[in-house]
Amino acid sequence: MKFVATILTIAFSSLATLAMAGDIKPFSQQEFDQLTKAGQPVVLDISAPWCPTCKAQKPIIDGLMQQPAYKDVTLLTIDFDNAKPTLNKFRVAMQSTLVAFKGEKEVGRSVGDTTAAGLEALIKKTVN
């Protein structure tokens, strides 16, 4: 009985954490358009698997997206090597670029920043 109670506690804690986390999804133009037209906060994360700066950014961004303050933010990931038309549309020339939107308006952009404070300041612009 105690084992079942422990498992249920862990399960409910996990669900509560998931409910308080922002979504991280692969980019699709359709989803981006739906989210931004609805006034939702969106951050585009343009990265490449070979990029050391992107690798340094990833755990920071993932951690920020787990914070309750950013539960309404959707992070859409874009592969730098395989999405050239999308990169051109958003005027992105380098991997390790983050582009923040509050609804349909771009509110900030970052290239190569690996500081928690800098990355959080960018994400915060989408919700304030």
N, CA, C and O atoms as a DFTB+ gen file, in Angstrom:
512 C
 N C O
     1  1       0.820      -1.192       0.000
     2  2       0.000       0.000       0.000
     3  2       0.870       1.264       0.000
     4  3       0.592       2.220      -0.724
     5  1       1.917       1.254       0.815
     6  2       2.804       2.403       0.884
     7  2       3.498       2.621      -0.468
     8  3       3.710       3.757      -0.894
     9  1       3.846       1.506      -1.134
    10  2       4.485       1.576      -2.450
    11  2       3.571       2.272      -3.460
    12  3       4.015       3.140      -4.212
    13  1       2.299       1.888      -3.471
    14  2       1.317       2.485      -4.393
    15  2       1.163       3.979      -4.100
    16  3       1.089       4.783      -5.029
    17  1       1.115       4.350      -2.851
    18  2       0.990       5.752      -2.478
    19  2       2.203       6.546      -2.961
    20  3       2.061       7.671      -3.440
    21  1       3.379       5.968      -2.835
    22  2       4.594       6.619      -3.304
    23  2       4.566       6.811      -4.815
    24  3       4.898       7.886      -5.314
    25  1       4.171       5.771      -5.543
    26  2       4.092       5.855      -7.004
    27  2       3.084       6.929      -7.415
    28  3       3.355       7.713      -8.324
    29  1       1.935       6.972      -6.761
    30  2       0.923       7.981      -7.084
    31  2       1.434       9.387      -6.798
    32  3       1.172      10.312      -7.566
    33  1       2.151       9.550      -5.712
    34  2       2.714      10.856      -5.379
    35  2       3.693      11.306      -6.458
    36  3       3.664      12.460      -6.887
    37  1       4.548      10.406      -6.888
    38  2       5.516      10.729      -7.942
    39  2       4.781      11.068      -9.234
    40  3       5.130      12.039      -9.905
    41  1       3.776      10.286      -9.587
    42  2       3.022      10.515     -10.823
    43  2       2.336      11.877     -10.797
    44  3       2.405      12.620     -11.775
    45  1       1.679      12.211      -9.697
    46  2       0.999      13.497      -9.608
    47  2       1.986      14.656      -9.605
    48  3       1.698      15.708     -10.175
    49  1       3.135      14.486      -8.981
    50  2       4.169      15.524      -8.993
    51  2       4.671      15.746     -10.410
    52  3       4.884      16.884     -10.827
    53  1       4.859      14.663     -11.146
    54  2       5.320      14.768     -12.530
    55  2       4.285      15.483     -13.390
    56  3       4.642      16.331     -14.208
    57  1       3.017      15.153     -13.216
    58  2       1.954      15.811     -13.976
    59  2       1.883      17.290     -13.639
    60  3       1.684      18.117     -14.529
    61  1       2.041      17.630     -12.378
    62  2       2.008      19.033     -11.979
    63  2       3.176      19.786     -12.600
    64  3       3.017      20.927     -13.035
    65  1       4.339      19.163     -12.645
    66  2       5.500      19.794     -13.261
    67  2       5.265      19.997     -14.748
    68  3       5.579      21.058     -15.288
    69  1       4.715      18.986     -15.415
    70  2       4.442      19.114     -16.840
    71  2       3.435      20.228     -17.110
    72  3       3.568      20.955     -18.094
    73  1       2.456      20.365     -16.270
    74  2       1.449      21.399     -16.452
    75  2       2.037      22.786     -16.253
    76  3       1.489      23.770     -16.750
    77  1       3.126      22.872     -15.547
    78  2       3.755      24.157     -15.269
    79  2       4.928      24.433     -16.189
    80  3       5.679      25.382     -15.963
    81  1       5.102      23.617     -17.230
    82  2       6.232      23.775     -18.140
    83  2       5.757      24.268     -19.497
    84  3       4.666      23.924     -19.951
    85  1       6.593      25.082     -20.139
    86  2       6.295      25.506     -21.498
    87  2       6.515      24.354     -22.467
    88  3       7.260      23.419     -22.178
    89  1       5.864      24.432     -23.608
    90  2       6.005      23.397     -24.626
    91  2       7.276      23.599     -25.434
    92  3       7.659      24.729     -25.737
    93  1       7.925      22.494     -25.779
    94  2       9.071      22.499     -26.687
    95  2       8.702      21.554     -27.821
    96  3       8.480      20.363     -27.607
    97  1       8.640      22.110     -29.044
    98  2       8.190      21.331     -30.194
    99  2       9.027      21.685     -31.419
   100  3       9.611      22.767     -31.489
   101  1       9.081      20.761     -32.390
   102  2       9.705      21.114     -33.666
   103  2       8.863      22.177     -34.370
   104  3       7.637      22.185     -34.259
   105  1       9.522      23.052     -35.081
   106  2       8.851      24.135     -35.795
   107  2       7.968      23.604     -36.915
   108  3       8.358      22.712     -37.669
   109  1       6.778      24.169     -37.007
   110  2       5.951      24.039     -38.206
   111  2       5.351      25.421     -38.447
   112  3       4.951      26.107     -37.506
   113  1       5.292      25.816     -39.695
   114  2       4.760      27.144     -40.010
   115  2       3.317      27.269     -39.548
   116  3       2.904      28.317     -39.052
   117  1       2.554      26.199     -39.712
   118  2       1.146      26.212     -39.317
   119  2       1.002      26.471     -37.817
   120  3       0.194      27.302     -37.402
   121  1       1.777      25.765     -37.015
   122  2       1.679      25.964     -35.565
   123  2       2.159      27.352     -35.170
   124  3       1.534      28.008     -34.336
   125  1       3.265      27.810     -35.762
   126  2       3.757      29.157     -35.475
   127  2       2.671      30.189     -35.764
   128  3       2.406      31.071     -34.948
   129  1       2.047      30.069     -36.931
   130  2       1.001      31.026     -37.312
   131  2      -0.180      30.980     -36.349
   132  3      -0.701      32.024     -35.957
   133  1      -0.604      29.782     -35.967
   134  2      -1.735      29.642     -35.037
   135  2      -1.412      30.279     -33.690
   136  3      -2.222      31.025     -33.139
   137  1      -0.234      29.986     -33.166
   138  2       0.153      30.505     -31.858
   139  2       0.270      32.024     -31.867
   140  3      -0.268      32.700     -30.991
   141  1       0.973      32.553     -32.859
   142  2       1.202      34.001     -32.872
   143  2      -0.085      34.767     -33.154
   144  3      -0.309      35.826     -32.567
   145  1      -0.933      34.253     -34.040
   146  2      -2.214      34.925     -34.312
   147  2      -3.114      34.917     -33.084
   148  3      -3.936      35.816     -32.905
   149  1      -2.961      33.905     -32.242
   150  2      -3.735      33.834     -30.997
   151  2      -3.114      34.684     -29.888
   152  3      -3.631      34.720     -28.771
   153  1      -2.005      35.370     -30.193
   154  2      -1.360      36.234     -29.209
   155  2      -0.467      35.515     -28.220
   156  3      -0.090      36.083     -27.195
   157  1      -0.126      34.271     -28.515
   158  2       0.677      33.465     -27.597
   159  2       2.169      33.820     -27.680
   160  3       2.644      34.264     -28.725
   161  1       2.903      33.625     -26.581
   162  2       4.352      33.828     -26.598
   163  2       5.053      32.642     -27.262
   164  3       4.768      31.485     -26.954
   165  1       5.972      32.949     -28.176
   166  2       6.693      31.921     -28.925
   167  2       8.163      32.319     -28.999
   168  3       8.492      33.488     -29.197
   169  1       9.041      31.331     -28.838
   170  2      10.476      31.540     -29.057
   171  2      10.930      30.522     -30.085
   172  3      10.690      29.324     -29.936
   173  1      11.591      31.010     -31.134
   174  2      12.201      30.129     -32.114
   175  2      13.626      29.853     -31.664
   176  3      14.373      30.776     -31.342
   177  1      13.995      28.594     -31.643
   178  2      15.334      28.167     -31.233
   179  2      15.999      27.525     -32.443
   180  3      15.691      26.389     -32.805
   181  1      16.916      28.267     -33.065
   182  2      17.596      27.779     -34.257
   183  2      18.955      27.232     -33.830
   184  3      19.811      27.968     -33.341
   185  1      19.133      25.933     -34.024
   186  2      20.373      25.302     -33.565
   187  2      20.831      24.232     -34.546
   188  3      20.107      23.852     -35.466
   189  1      22.036      23.764     -34.327
   190  2      22.609      22.682     -35.125
   191  2      23.249      21.678     -34.169
   192  3      23.830      22.069     -33.156
   193  1      23.144      20.389     -34.485
   194  2      23.683      19.370     -33.569
   195  2      25.197      19.441     -33.395
   196  3      25.715      18.967     -32.384
   197  1      25.910      20.013     -34.339
   198  2      27.371      20.099     -34.287
   199  2      27.860      21.371     -33.594
   200  3      29.065      21.544     -33.409
   201  1      26.952      22.256     -33.212
   202  2      27.307      23.591     -32.704
   203  2      27.571      23.565     -31.195
   204  3      26.663      23.251     -30.425
   205  1      28.793      23.888     -30.757
   206  2      29.079      23.879     -29.316
   207  2      28.300      24.958     -28.548
   208  3      27.933      24.745     -27.392
   209  1      28.051      26.094     -29.169
   210  2      27.274      27.148     -28.510
   211  2      25.839      26.680     -28.295
   212  3      25.257      26.912     -27.235
   213  1      25.272      26.020     -29.302
   214  2      23.910      25.475     -29.185
   215  2      23.836      24.447     -28.063
   216  3      22.863      24.404     -27.311
   217  1      24.872      23.620     -27.957
   218  2      24.914      22.604     -26.899
   219  2      24.973      23.256     -25.526
   220  3      24.409      22.731     -24.566
   221  1      25.654      24.402     -25.423
   222  2      25.727      25.121     -24.151
   223  2      24.389      25.792     -23.829
   224  3      24.010      25.889     -22.662
   225  1      23.683      26.250     -24.844
   226  2      22.392      26.911     -24.635
   227  2      21.300      25.933     -24.206
   228  3      20.447      26.270     -23.385
   229  1      21.327      24.732     -24.758
   230  2      20.228      23.783     -24.597
   231  2      19.823      23.524     -23.144
   232  3      18.639      23.655     -22.831
   233  1      20.737      23.164     -22.242
   234  2      20.282      22.895     -20.871
   235  2      19.733      24.144     -20.172
   236  3      18.861      24.036     -19.310
   237  1      20.230      25.304     -20.532
   238  2      19.731      26.543     -19.938
   239  2      18.305      26.799     -20.421
   240  3      17.413      27.090     -19.624
   241  1      18.102      26.691     -21.720
   242  2      16.776      26.920     -22.295
   243  2      15.783      25.886     -21.777
   244  3      14.663      26.230     -21.399
   245  1      16.194      24.619     -21.758
   246  2      15.311      23.562     -21.244
   247  2      14.913      23.844     -19.801
   248  3      13.755      23.662     -19.427
   249  1      15.866      24.285     -18.993
   250  2      15.577      24.616     -17.599
   251  2      14.621      25.788     -17.468
   252  3      13.712      25.764     -16.638
   253  1      14.822      26.808     -18.283
   254  2      13.926      27.959     -18.245
   255  2      12.504      27.577     -18.646
   256  3      11.532      28.068     -18.071
   257  1      12.397      26.704     -19.626
   258  2      11.075      26.290     -20.094
   259  2      10.332      25.460     -19.042
   260  3       9.121      25.272     -19.157
   261  1      11.035      24.961     -18.019
   262  2      10.410      24.216     -16.931
   263  2       9.863      25.137     -15.842
   264  3       9.116      24.696     -14.968
   265  1      10.234      26.417     -15.896
   266  2       9.810      27.339     -14.849
   267  2       8.347      27.747     -15.034
   268  3       7.915      28.005     -16.157
   269  1       7.594      27.804     -13.952
   270  2       6.181      28.191     -14.034
   271  2       5.950      29.529     -14.740
   272  3       4.922      29.707     -15.393
   273  1       6.872      30.453     -14.623
   274  2       6.708      31.766     -15.260
   275  2       6.608      31.664     -16.775
   276  3       6.070      32.564     -17.421
   277  1       7.118      30.580     -17.352
   278  2       7.150      30.438     -18.814
   279  2       6.270      29.283     -19.292
   280  3       6.474      28.751     -20.384
   281  1       5.285      28.896     -18.466
   282  2       4.415      27.768     -18.808
   283  2       3.586      28.027     -20.062
   284  3       3.155      27.080     -20.721
   285  1       3.358      29.285     -20.399
   286  2       2.560      29.609     -21.587
   287  2       3.405      29.831     -22.828
   288  3       2.864      30.053     -23.911
   289  1       4.722      29.776     -22.688
   290  2       5.628      29.988     -23.815
   291  2       5.796      28.679     -24.585
   292  3       5.946      27.610     -23.994
   293  1       5.768      28.782     -25.898
   294  2       6.069      27.631     -26.747
   295  2       7.413      27.873     -27.410
   296  3       7.616      28.896     -28.064
   297  1       8.324      26.938     -27.240
   298  2       9.633      26.986     -27.879
   299  2       9.566      26.083     -29.110
   300  3       9.334      24.879     -28.995
   301  1       9.768      26.670     -30.274
   302  2       9.757      25.909     -31.516
   303  2      11.193      25.765     -32.006
   304  3      11.876      26.761     -32.245
   305  1      11.643      24.535     -32.153
   306  2      13.021      24.272     -32.539
   307  2      13.134      24.172     -34.059
   308  3      12.278      23.590     -34.726
   309  1      14.204      24.750     -34.587
   310  2      14.469      24.742     -36.024
   311  2      15.898      24.256     -36.231
   312  3      16.832      24.773     -35.620
   313  1      16.061      23.259     -37.097
   314  2      17.387      22.732     -37.427
   315  2      18.050      23.655     -38.449
   316  3      17.561      23.816     -39.567
   317  1      19.144      24.243     -38.056
   318  2      19.845      25.211     -38.901
   319  2      20.249      24.622     -40.251
   320  3      20.224      25.316     -41.267
   321  1      20.616      23.360     -40.261
   322  2      21.121      22.745     -41.492
   323  2      20.025      22.332     -42.467
   324  3      20.298      22.147     -43.653
   325  1      18.802      22.184     -41.995
   326  2      17.748      21.613     -42.840
   327  2      16.540      22.515     -43.054
   328  3      15.500      22.041     -43.511
   329  1      16.650      23.780     -42.742
   330  2      15.465      24.648     -42.845
   331  2      15.813      26.007     -43.452
   332  3      15.362      27.038     -42.953
   333  1      16.592      26.021     -44.501
   334  2      17.052      27.294     -45.077
   335  2      15.914      28.240     -45.469
   336  3      16.018      29.433     -45.184
   337  1      14.828      27.771     -46.110
   338  2      13.746      28.721     -46.427
   339  2      13.138      29.367     -45.171
   340  3      12.808      30.553     -45.177
   341  1      12.997      28.590     -44.113
   342  2      12.458      29.130     -42.861
   343  2      13.435      30.139     -42.262
   344  3      13.025      31.188     -41.765
   345  1      14.719      29.819     -42.311
   346  2      15.728      30.742     -41.783
   347  2      15.705      32.057     -42.553
   348  3      15.809      33.130     -41.959
   349  1      15.571      31.975     -43.869
   350  2      15.499      33.192     -44.689
   351  2      14.284      34.027     -44.311
   352  3      14.369      35.252     -44.214
   353  1      13.157      33.363     -44.100
   354  2      11.925      34.075     -43.740
   355  2      12.113      34.878     -42.454
   356  3      11.639      36.009     -42.347
   357  1      12.805      34.290     -41.482
   358  2      13.003      34.951     -40.196
   359  2      14.326      35.727     -40.118
   360  3      14.712      36.192     -39.045
   361  1      15.014      35.863     -41.248
   362  2      16.283      36.602     -41.341
   363  2      17.316      36.094     -40.323
   364  3      17.913      36.867     -39.574
   365  1      17.504      34.776     -40.323
   366  2      18.461      34.143     -39.415
   367  2      19.662      33.675     -40.230
   368  3      19.512      32.907     -41.180
   369  1      20.855      34.141     -39.858
   370  2      22.071      33.801     -40.593
   371  2      22.965      32.809     -39.861
   372  3      23.864      32.219     -40.461
   373  1      22.720      32.623     -38.562
   374  2      23.596      31.763     -37.759
   375  2      22.796      30.827     -36.874
   376  3      21.684      31.135     -36.446
   377  1      23.398      29.671     -36.612
   378  2      22.854      28.797     -35.581
   379  2      23.064      29.477     -34.234
   380  3      23.750      30.497     -34.161
   381  1      22.500      28.946     -33.198
   382  2      22.531      29.515     -31.835
   383  2      21.769      30.840     -31.764
   384  3      22.090      31.715     -30.960
   385  1      20.754      30.967     -32.623
   386  2      19.909      32.158     -32.653
   387  2      18.562      31.843     -32.013
   388  3      17.970      30.793     -32.261
   389  1      18.097      32.759     -31.196
   390  2      16.765      32.677     -30.603
   391  2      15.993      33.927     -31.026
   392  3      16.511      35.041     -30.954
   393  1      14.756      33.729     -31.467
   394  2      13.911      34.844     -31.876
   395  2      12.624      34.762     -31.057
   396  3      11.928      33.747     -31.077
   397  1      12.318      35.839     -30.340
   398  2      11.186      35.856     -29.419
   399  2      10.026      36.655     -29.998
   400  3      10.211      37.733     -30.562
   401  1       8.820      36.097     -29.846
   402  2       7.608      36.750     -30.325
   403  2       6.593      36.844     -29.205
   404  3       6.408      35.905     -28.431
   405  1       5.943      37.985     -29.132
   406  2       4.778      38.176     -28.260
   407  2       3.626      38.383     -29.228
   408  3       3.428      39.473     -29.766
   409  1       2.877      37.320     -29.434
   410  2       1.893      37.353     -30.505
   411  2       2.630      37.415     -31.832
   412  3       3.613      36.703     -32.038
   413  1       2.158      38.261     -32.725
   414  2       2.762      38.345     -34.053
   415  2       3.962      39.292     -34.110
   416  3       4.600      39.415     -35.156
   417  1       4.272      39.952     -33.014
   418  2       5.350      40.938     -32.986
   419  2       6.647      40.326     -32.459
   420  3       6.670      39.727     -31.384
   421  1       7.727      40.482     -33.228
   422  2       9.042      40.082     -32.727
   423  2       9.450      41.067     -31.644
   424  3       9.440      42.279     -31.859
   425  1       9.813      40.532     -30.463
   426  2      10.160      41.394     -29.334
   427  2      11.622      41.277     -28.919
   428  3      12.076      42.010     -28.041
   429  1      12.360      40.367     -29.540
   430  2      13.766      40.239     -29.197
   431  2      14.430      39.134     -29.986
   432  3      13.782      38.257     -30.558
   433  1      15.754      39.210     -29.993
   434  2      16.548      38.252     -30.744
   435  2      17.899      38.143     -30.053
   436  3      18.423      39.122     -29.521
   437  1      18.449      36.941     -30.069
   438  2      19.738      36.693     -29.438
   439  2      20.547      35.753     -30.328
   440  3      20.013      34.796     -30.888
   441  1      21.837      36.039     -30.449
   442  2      22.724      35.166     -31.227
   443  2      23.935      34.828     -30.369
   444  3      24.699      35.712     -29.982
   445  1      24.101      33.550     -30.075
   446  2      25.302      33.083     -29.397
   447  2      25.368      33.315     -27.901
   448  3      26.409      33.068     -27.294
   449  1      24.302      33.775     -27.294
   450  2      24.306      34.022     -25.852
   451  2      24.199      32.691     -25.112
   452  3      23.307      31.890     -25.390
   453  1      25.096      32.464     -24.186
   454  2      25.058      31.237     -23.380
   455  2      24.918      31.547     -21.893
   456  3      25.197      30.695     -21.049
   457  1      24.486      32.763     -21.574
   458  2      24.278      33.110     -20.165
   459  2      22.820      32.886     -19.784
   460  3      21.912      33.196     -20.555
   461  1      22.609      32.356     -18.612
   462  2      21.244      32.124     -18.137
   463  2      20.476      33.441     -18.062
   464  3      19.301      33.499     -18.426
   465  1      21.131      34.488     -17.594
   466  2      20.457      35.782     -17.455
   467  2      20.045      36.341     -18.820
   468  3      18.938      36.856     -18.977
   469  1      20.923      36.239     -19.784
   470  2      20.613      36.749     -21.118
   471  2      19.496      35.980     -21.789
   472  3      18.600      36.572     -22.390
   473  1      19.548      34.652     -21.687
   474  2      18.512      33.825     -22.304
   475  2      17.171      34.022     -21.603
   476  3      16.130      34.057     -22.258
   477  1      17.187      34.149     -20.284
   478  2      15.945      34.365     -19.562
   479  2      15.365      35.739     -19.902
   480  3      14.150      35.874     -20.051
   481  1      16.208      36.748     -20.024
   482  2      15.709      38.086     -20.372
   483  2      14.986      38.055     -21.718
   484  3      13.970      38.727     -21.896
   485  1      15.509      37.280     -22.655
   486  2      14.861      37.180     -23.962
   487  2      13.495      36.501     -23.833
   488  3      12.499      37.010     -24.346
   489  1      13.448      35.355     -23.150
   490  2      12.190      34.624     -22.998
   491  2      11.172      35.476     -22.222
   492  3       9.979      35.465     -22.527
   493  1      11.653      36.202     -21.233
   494  2      10.782      37.046     -20.411
   495  2      10.073      38.114     -21.247
   496  3       8.956      38.513     -20.921
   497  1      10.714      38.576     -22.319
   498  2      10.091      39.588     -23.180
   499  2       8.813      39.089     -23.827
   500  3       7.970      39.892     -24.228
   501  1       8.653      37.786     -23.937
   502  2       7.466      37.243     -24.591
   503  2       6.248      37.229     -23.665
   504  3       5.115      37.122     -24.135
   505  1       6.472      37.335     -22.369
   506  2       5.370      37.243     -21.410
   507  2       5.117      38.533     -20.658
   508  3       4.098      38.642     -19.976
   509  1       5.993      39.507     -20.752
   510  2       5.809      40.802     -20.046
   511  2       5.311      41.859     -20.982
   512  3       5.101      43.000     -20.569
